[in-house]
Structures are given as C-alpha cells and as structure tokens.
Amino acid sequence: MNKEKLLVIFMWVTGIGTALVGLGLIAPSEIQQSMFGAPSADPLALLLARGWSGLVGLMGILLIIGARRPALRTFCLNVSGGSKAMFIGMILIWGQAYVPTLAGALFIDALVVLVAIANQIQGKERR
C-alpha cells in the first residue's frame, strides 16, 4: 500500500473519530464526562462545551474532506493538526489533571500532528 493511500485511510479514521466529538453540541454534559471525566451542570460550562465540541467536530469534517479531495489534503491536515497541537498544549499547560482521562485522545491528536508535519516535510521534498 502506498503512502498516499495510508494517509487517506488515516485521515478518514481520525476524521470520523474527531467529527463524533461534535455530538457534544447536543449532549455537552455527556461529552464532558466521556472526554474529561468531569461533567458539569453549570450553564456557562455547558455552553463552552457545546462550542468546543462544534469546533472539534469541524476539524473532523476537515480531515474527512481532505481525505476525499487531494487538492485540499495538505491544507485540511495542517489546520486540523494545528488545532490538535493547540489542544495538546492547552492540556499540558493548564489541564494536567485531565491527562490520564484524555490519554487516548491526546495520543491520537499527537499522531495527527506528527502526520501533518511529516506530510509537510514530504511535500517540500517533492518540490
């Protein structure tokens, strides 16, 4: 299997998983529980969880679009990777207590970041 095919499969799988976080728009308390292990009934926390879920869901949709459209692949991967890098940094700086609960998501997000970087380097080598 060639590298491009592997990249497409990777983007589909991580895109679907990431897009599913968008379900927090309709179930913010449940997404807080499943992702962070800490649900909240606070109206502001629920509003922020909905907004965060929507933005994360959009990153998943971008990964899926990039998997389907070669011309947009690098752009979609870079934007999603950048978003995931910011999330990783935010958790490591301000949310260390949540690292054990988020370990799986952080690992997958780190893979997306590394694949985006590798794809960028490989693209420069082709030019």
PLY file of the C-alpha trace (Angstrom):
ply
format ascii 1.0
element vertex 127
property float x
property float y
property float z
element edge 126
property int vertex1
property int vertex2
end_header
0.00 0.00 0.00
1.43 3.40 -0.95
1.91 6.37 1.40
-0.91 8.40 -0.12
-3.43 5.58 0.40
-2.28 5.19 4.02
-2.67 8.94 4.54
-6.21 8.84 3.16
-7.18 5.95 5.45
-5.56 7.70 8.43
-7.46 10.91 7.68
-10.77 9.04 7.32
-10.34 7.16 10.61
-9.14 10.14 12.64
-11.65 12.41 10.89
-14.62 10.24 11.81
-13.44 9.92 15.41
-12.85 13.65 15.67
-16.16 14.53 14.00
-18.02 12.40 16.54
-16.93 14.83 19.26
-19.31 17.24 17.54
-22.13 15.30 19.20
-21.31 17.40 22.24
-23.38 20.13 20.59
-26.48 18.20 21.60
-25.05 16.35 24.62
-22.44 18.63 26.23
-22.58 17.04 29.68
-22.00 13.59 28.21
-19.02 14.76 26.16
-17.53 16.39 29.26
-17.93 13.10 31.12
-16.52 10.90 28.36
-13.59 13.17 27.45
-12.63 14.73 30.78
-14.33 12.50 33.34
-15.93 15.60 34.85
-19.47 16.56 33.82
-20.83 19.95 34.78
-24.31 21.36 35.25
-23.02 24.95 35.12
-24.74 26.75 32.20
-21.54 28.52 31.12
-19.54 25.28 31.19
-22.21 23.59 29.08
-22.21 26.48 26.60
-18.41 26.32 26.30
-18.55 22.53 25.92
-21.04 22.93 23.07
-18.81 25.49 21.34
-15.68 23.38 21.82
-17.49 20.27 20.56
-18.67 22.11 17.46
-15.17 23.33 16.65
-13.64 19.90 17.21
-16.37 18.36 15.06
-15.46 20.80 12.28
-11.83 19.67 12.48
-13.04 16.11 11.97
-15.06 17.19 8.94
-11.96 18.94 7.58
-9.98 15.71 7.91
-12.70 13.83 6.02
-12.82 16.49 3.29
-9.03 16.34 3.00
-9.16 12.56 2.68
-11.61 12.89 -0.21
-10.05 15.88 -2.03
-6.35 15.60 -2.87
-6.10 19.32 -3.70
-7.25 20.19 -0.15
-5.47 17.36 1.67
-2.45 19.26 2.98
-4.47 22.33 3.97
-7.08 20.27 5.86
-4.43 18.17 7.58
-2.44 21.26 8.61
-5.46 23.13 10.01
-6.65 20.07 11.93
-3.13 19.32 13.11
-2.70 22.90 14.31
-5.95 22.72 16.24
-4.91 19.44 17.82
-1.46 20.83 18.70
-3.14 23.75 20.49
-5.38 21.35 22.42
-2.40 19.22 23.46
-0.51 22.31 24.58
-3.50 23.66 26.49
-3.97 20.39 28.37
-0.26 20.06 29.18
-0.09 23.65 30.45
-3.44 24.17 32.21
-5.16 20.80 32.38
-2.59 18.31 33.64
-5.16 16.78 35.99
-7.09 15.58 32.91
-4.14 13.90 31.17
-4.96 10.38 32.48
-8.56 10.65 31.25
-7.54 12.23 27.94
-4.53 9.97 27.28
-6.13 8.16 24.33
-7.35 11.35 22.68
-4.01 13.09 23.30
-2.17 10.16 21.70
-4.35 10.22 18.59
-4.15 14.01 18.39
-0.35 13.79 18.64
-0.36 11.29 15.76
-2.37 13.72 13.63
0.12 16.49 14.45
3.09 14.26 13.56
1.46 13.09 10.31
0.72 16.72 9.36
4.36 17.65 9.98
5.64 14.61 8.07
3.28 15.36 5.18
4.51 18.96 5.08
8.16 17.85 5.03
7.48 15.24 2.35
5.66 17.85 0.26
8.66 20.17 0.39
10.98 17.35 -0.65
8.84 16.68 -3.74
9.19 20.28 -4.96
0 1
1 2
2 3
3 4
4 5
5 6
6 7
7 8
8 9
9 10
10 11
11 12
12 13
13 14
14 15
15 16
16 17
17 18
18 19
19 20
20 21
21 22
22 23
23 24
24 25
25 26
26 27
27 28
28 29
29 30
30 31
31 32
32 33
33 34
34 35
35 36
36 37
37 38
38 39
39 40
40 41
41 42
42 43
43 44
44 45
45 46
46 47
47 48
48 49
49 50
50 51
51 52
52 53
53 54
54 55
55 56
56 57
57 58
58 59
59 60
60 61
61 62
62 63
63 64
64 65
65 66
66 67
67 68
68 69
69 70
70 71
71 72
72 73
73 74
74 75
75 76
76 77
77 78
78 79
79 80
80 81
81 82
82 83
83 84
84 85
85 86
86 87
87 88
88 89
89 90
90 91
91 92
92 93
93 94
94 95
95 96
96 97
97 98
98 99
99 100
100 101
101 102
102 103
103 104
104 105
105 106
106 107
107 108
108 109
109 110
110 111
111 112
112 113
113 114
114 115
115 116
116 117
117 118
118 119
119 120
120 121
121 122
122 123
123 124
124 125
125 126
